[in-house]
Amino acid sequence: MPIDIGLTDAEREQSVAALKKLLGETYALYAKTHGYHWNVTGPRFNALHTMFMTQYMDLWNALDEIAERIRALGHFAPGSPGEMTDLASIKPDNGIPDADEMVANLVKGHEAVSRAAKAGLKTAEESGDAVTADLMTQRATIAEKTAWMLRASL
């Protein structure tokens, strides 16, 4: 059945491309954060282990929200880890960094998510896609707050 939500096919495709980029960054950051949760060590273990769990759970929930928006726009969401990480600038680590490096890496990851969300916000606004714009704004807000909190723990 055709989609008639006030956006052209081209406008929906532009939003979907931006959402896929955000999905990729979010997935890559989710995987990194969850790995850090498992592997953090040192005197701040309990605080960081708990903080990382809160963060990866938020990222996991965001993945569903982003993918469902892609579906609502009439496209299929990337379905494999490889498809998603191919879209991301966030790369996995080689080895296990120490706790401070983990925190610094997550700051950079949340900043990458914020940049992707802001670029997507601009695209969505240009297309008149207020729903996607709202999602992008929410994700940028959370990413920037999380980056600030991580920076404050260094």
VOBA-1610 file (N, C-alpha, C; in pm, whole numbers, padded with zeros to 5 digits, always signed):
BEGIN
Met+00085-00117+00000Met+00000+00000+00000Met+00090+00124+00000Pro+00059+00222-00081Pro+00143+00343-00086Pro+00144+00418+00047Ile+00255+00486+00072Ile+00270+00566+00193Ile+00232+00710+00160Asp+00140+00766+00238Asp+00093+00903+00216Asp+00099+00980+00348Ile+00220+01019+00387Ile+00240+01089+00514Ile+00286+01233+00494Gly+00269+01283+00371Gly+00306+01422+00345Gly+00451+01440+00303Leu+00519+01332+00274Leu+00657+01339+00225Leu+00665+01266+00092Thr+00743+01321+00001Thr+00764+01254-00126Thr+00856+01134-00106Asp+00862+01048-00208Asp+00955+00934-00202Asp+01098+00983-00181Ala+01135+01089-00250Ala+01271+01142-00239Ala+01298+01197-00099Glu+01200+01265-00043Glu+01217+01319+00093Glu+01231+01206+00194Arg+01150+01102+00177Arg+01161+00988+00268Arg+01296+00919+00252Glu+01345+00906+00131Glu+01475+00844+00106Glu+01588+00924+00171Gln+01579+01057+00167Gln+01682+01140+00230Gln+01682+01119+00382Ser+01564+01115+00441Ser+01556+01090+00585Ser+01609+00951+00619Val+01576+00853+00539Val+01621+00716+00563Val+01773+00707+00557Ala+01835+00774+00462Ala+01982+00772+00453Ala+02044+00829+00581Ala+01988+00938+00631Ala+02038+00999+00755Ala+02012+00907+00875Leu+01897+00844+00878Leu+01865+00752+00987Leu+01958+00630+00985Lys+01991+00582+00867Lys+02082+00467+00858Lys+02221+00504+00910Lys+02266+00624+00882Lys+02395+00670+00935Lys+02389+00675+01087Leu+02281+00731+01141Leu+02265+00737+01286Leu+02256+00596+01345Leu+02187+00507+01278Leu+02176+00369+01324Leu+02314+00303+01329Gly+02394+00324+01227Gly+02528+00267+01225Gly+02615+00318+01338Glu+02616+00448+01357Glu+02696+00506+01467Glu+02646+00455+01602Thr+02515+00449+01618Thr+02457+00404+01744Thr+02490+00258+01771Tyr+02483+00176+01668Tyr+02514+00034+01685Tyr+02662+00015+01721Ala+02750+00083+01651Ala+02893+00071+01680Ala+02924+00117+01822Leu+02860+00225+01866Leu+02882+00274+02002Leu+02820+00179+02104Tyr+02705+00123+02072Tyr+02644+00023+02160Tyr+02740-00094+02183Ala+02794-00149+02076Ala+02884-00264+02087Ala+03008-00230+02170Lys+03064-00113+02146Lys+03183-00070+02219Lys+03150-00053+02368Thr+03039+00011+02396Thr+03000+00037+02535Thr+02972-00093+02609His+02905-00186+02543His+02874-00314+02608His+03003-00391+02635Gly+03096-00389+02540Gly+03225-00453+02562Gly+03302-00391+02677Tyr+03297-00261+02687Tyr+03364-00192+02798Tyr+03300-00230+02932His+03169-00241+02933His+03097-00284+03054His+03151-00419+03102Trp+03172-00510+03010Trp+03222-00643+03047Trp+03367-00639+03094Asn+03448-00551+03037Asn+03593-00560+03051Asn+03660-00451+03134Val+03585-00356+03185Val+03648-00249+03263Val+03708-00307+03392Thr+03823-00253+03430Thr+03889-00293+03554Thr+03942-00168+03624Gly+03985-00186+03747Gly+04049-00077+03819Gly+03965-00026+03934Pro+04017+00078+04001Pro+03952+00127+04123Pro+03812+00185+04099Arg+03781+00225+03977Arg+03647+00280+03947Arg+03557+00174+03883Phe+03595+00047+03899Phe+03522-00061+03832Phe+03371-00049+03852Asn+03325-00045+03976Asn+03182-00050+04001Asn+03110+00070+03939Ala+03164+00188+03955Ala+03100+00308+03900Ala+03095+00302+03748Leu+03206+00265+03684Leu+03210+00261+03538Leu+03126+00144+03484His+03133+00029+03548His+03055-00087+03506His+02906-00051+03504Thr+02860+00016+03608Thr+02720+00057+03618Thr+02688+00166+03516Met+02776+00265+03503Met+02753+00373+03406Met+02745+00318+03264Phe+02838+00230+03229Phe+02839+00173+03095Phe+02712+00093+03069Met+02661+00021+03171Met+02538-00055+03152Met+02421+00039+03123Thr+02410+00146+03197Thr+02304+00244+03171Thr+02313+00296+03028Gln+02435+00324+02985Gln+02455+00379+02851Gln+02426+00278+02742Tyr+02473+00153+02757Tyr+02446+00058+02649Tyr+02298+00022+02642Met+02228+00026+02754Met+02084-00002+02751Met+02010+00110+02677Asp+02050+00235+02699Asp+01990+00346+02625Asp+02018+00332+02475Leu+02140+00298+02442Leu+02176+00282+02300Leu+02098+00168+02237Trp+02081+00058+02309Trp+02005-00057+02257Trp+01861-00015+02226Asn+01800+00058+02319Asn+01664+00106+02296Asn+01657+00203+02180Ala+01759+00287+02164Ala+01763+00383+02054Ala+01769+00311+01920Leu+01842+00199+01914Leu+01851+00124+01789Leu+01713+00085+01739Asp+01628+00039+01829Asp+01494-00002+01791Asp+01412+00118+01741Glu+01424+00229+01811Glu+01350+00349+01772Glu+01393+00398+01634Ile+01523+00398+01609Ile+01575+00445+01480Ile+01532+00350+01368Ala+01548+00220+01391Ala+01509+00121+01290Ala+01360+00127+01260Glu+01279+00145+01363Glu+01136+00153+01340Glu+01097+00279+01264Arg+01170+00386+01280Arg+01142+00506+01200Arg+01176+00480+01054Ile+01285+00410+01029Ile+01320+00372+00891Ile+01206+00291+00830Arg+01152+00196+00906Arg+01041+00114+00857Arg+00916+00199+00833Ala+00888+00294+00923Ala+00770+00378+00907Ala+00779+00463+00781Leu+00901+00489+00737Leu+00922+00565+00613Leu+00921+00476+00490Gly+00895+00347+00509Gly+00876+00257+00396Gly+01001+00187+00345His+01106+00186+00426His+01231+00121+00385His+01266+00012+00486Phe+01353-00077+00444Phe+01403-00180+00536Phe+01525-00127+00609Ala+01533-00159+00737Ala+01647-00120+00819Ala+01760-00220+00798Pro+01885-00176+00806Pro+01996-00270+00802Pro+01975-00376+00910Gly+01999-00501+00876Gly+01965-00608+00969Gly+02082-00686+01027Ser+02202-00658+00981Ser+02316-00732+01033Ser+02417-00636+01095Pro+02497-00687+01189Pro+02600-00601+01248Pro+02692-00540+01143Gly+02730-00618+01043Gly+02819-00567+00939Gly+02758-00453+00860Glu+02630-00466+00825Glu+02563-00358+00752Glu+02563-00229+00833Met+02541-00243+00963Met+02534-00124+01047Met+02672-00064+01070Thr+02771-00147+01103Thr+02903-00091+01131Thr+02971-00037+01006Asp+02933-00086+00889Asp+02986-00029+00764Asp+02946+00118+00749Leu+02836+00157+00812Leu+02786+00294+00804Leu+02848+00386+00908Ala+02928+00331+00999Ala+02975+00405+01115Ala+03118+00453+01101Ser+03146+00568+01160Ser+03284+00616+01171Ser+03350+00559+01297Ile+03269+00515+01393Ile+03319+00457+01518Ile+03371+00317+01486Lys+03495+00293+01519Lys+03558+00164+01489Lys+03586+00088+01618Pro+03589-00046+01609Pro+03620-00124+01729Pro+03765-00105+01771Asp+03791-00135+01897Asp+03927-00126+01950Asp+04005-00251+01913Asn+04135-00238+01911Asn+04223-00353+01903Asn+04276-00376+02044Gly+04221-00472+02113Gly+04260-00497+02250Gly+04165-00429+02346Ile+04203-00433+02474Ile+04120-00377+02580Ile+04191-00254+02637Pro+04136-00134+02615Pro+04198-00014+02671Pro+04179-00008+02823Asp+04258+00076+02888Asp+04238+00095+03032Asp+04113+00181+03053Ala+04071+00194+03178Ala+03944+00261+03210Ala+03937+00404+03156Asp+04046+00482+03173Asp+04044+00619+03123Asp+04033+00624+02971Glu+04100+00533+02903Glu+04090+00528+02757Glu+03948+00488+02714Met+03888+00397+02789Met+03749+00358+02759Met+03659+00481+02766Val+03671+00555+02874Val+03587+00673+02892Val+03612+00773+02780Ala+03738+00800+02748Ala+03771+00894+02641Ala+03716+00845+02507Asn+03727+00715+02480Asn+03675+00660+02355Asn+03524+00674+02348Leu+03456+00655+02460Leu+03311+00671+02460Leu+03269+00816+02442Val+03347+00909+02496Val+03320+01051+02470Val+03321+01074+02319Lys+03427+01028+02254Lys+03437+01046+02108Lys+03322+00977+02036Gly+03282+00862+02084Gly+03170+00791+02022Gly+03039+00866+02034His+03012+00920+02151His+02889+00996+02169His+02892+01125+02088Glu+03009+01183+02074Glu+03021+01301+01988Glu+02994+01265+01842Ala+03038+01147+01798Ala+03009+01101+01661Ala+02859+01080+01642Val+02794+01025+01741Val+02648+01008+01734Val+02580+01144+01726Ser+02627+01239+01806Ser+02569+01373+01802Ser+02585+01437+01663Arg+02704+01423+01606Arg+02726+01480+01472Arg+02634+01416+01369Ala+02618+01284+01377Ala+02529+01215+01282Ala+02384+01260+01302Ala+02344+01276+01427Ala+02208+01321+01455Ala+02184+01464+01406Lys+02282+01550+01426Lys+02267+01689+01380Lys+02264+01699+01228Ala+02345+01619+01161Ala+02341+01616+01014Ala+02205+01563+00969Gly+02156+01461+01039Gly+02024+01407+01007Gly+01912+01505+01036Leu+01928+01583+01141Leu+01830+01686+01173Leu+01819+01786+01058Lys+01933+01829+01009Lys+01933+01924+00897Lys+01863+01864+00775Thr+01894+01741+00744Thr+01831+01673+00630Thr+01681+01662+00650Ala+01640+01620+00769Ala+01497+01603+00797Ala+01423+01736+00790Glu+01483+01841+00844Glu+01420+01973+00838Glu+01404+02020+00694Glu+01508+01998+00612Glu+01500+02039+00471Glu+01390+01964+00397Ser+01361+01842+00441Ser+01256+01761+00376Ser+01119+01781+00438Gly+01112+01857+00546Gly+00984+01875+00614Gly+00942+01753+00694Asp+01038+01670+00734Asp+01010+01548+00808Asp+01027+01576+00958Ala+00921+01630+01017Ala+00926+01673+01157Ala+00946+01556+01253Val+00892+01440+01221Val+00905+01325+01311Val+01051+01279+01318Thr+01115+01268+01203Thr+01257+01231+01203Thr+01341+01341+01267Ala+01307+01466+01241Ala+01380+01577+01303Ala+01372+01568+01455Asp+01255+01534+01507Asp+01239+01521+01651Asp+01326+01407+01706Leu+01327+01294+01638Leu+01411+01181+01680Leu+01557+01221+01680Met+01600+01289+01575Met+01741+01332+01565Met+01776+01429+01679Thr+01687+01520+01711Thr+01711+01615+01820Thr+01725+01541+01953Gln+01636+01446+01976Gln+01643+01369+02100Gln+01775+01293+02111Arg+01817+01230+02003Arg+01941+01151+02007Arg+02062+01242+02026Ala+02064+01359+01963Ala+02176+01453+01981Ala+02180+01501+02126Thr+02065+01530+02183Thr+02058+01576+02322Thr+02116+01472+02416Ile+02075+01348+02401Ile+02122+01241+02489Ile+02272+01217+02467Ala+02317+01217+02343Ala+02459+01194+02314Ala+02547+01302+02376Glu+02505+01427+02365Glu+02585+01536+02419Glu+02586+01536+02571Lys+02474+01504+02633Lys+02470+01495+02780Lys+02558+01380+02828Thr+02552+01267+02758Thr+02633+01152+02797Thr+02782+01182+02779Ala+02818+01248+02670Ala+02959+01285+02648Ala+03007+01377+02760Trp+02924+01471+02800Trp+02960+01562+02910Trp+02982+01483+03039Met+02892+01391+03070Met+02906+01314+03193Met+03031+01227+03191Leu+03060+01170+03076Leu+03183+01090+03064Leu+03306+01178+03081Arg+03308+01294+03015Arg+03423+01385+03028Arg+03442+01426+03173Ala+03333+01446+03246Ala+03340+01487+03385Ala+03400+01378+03474Ser+03399+01255+03427Ser+03453+01146+03509Ser+03602+01122+03484Leu+03660+01198+03392Leu+03805+01182+03364Leu+03888+01268+03458
//
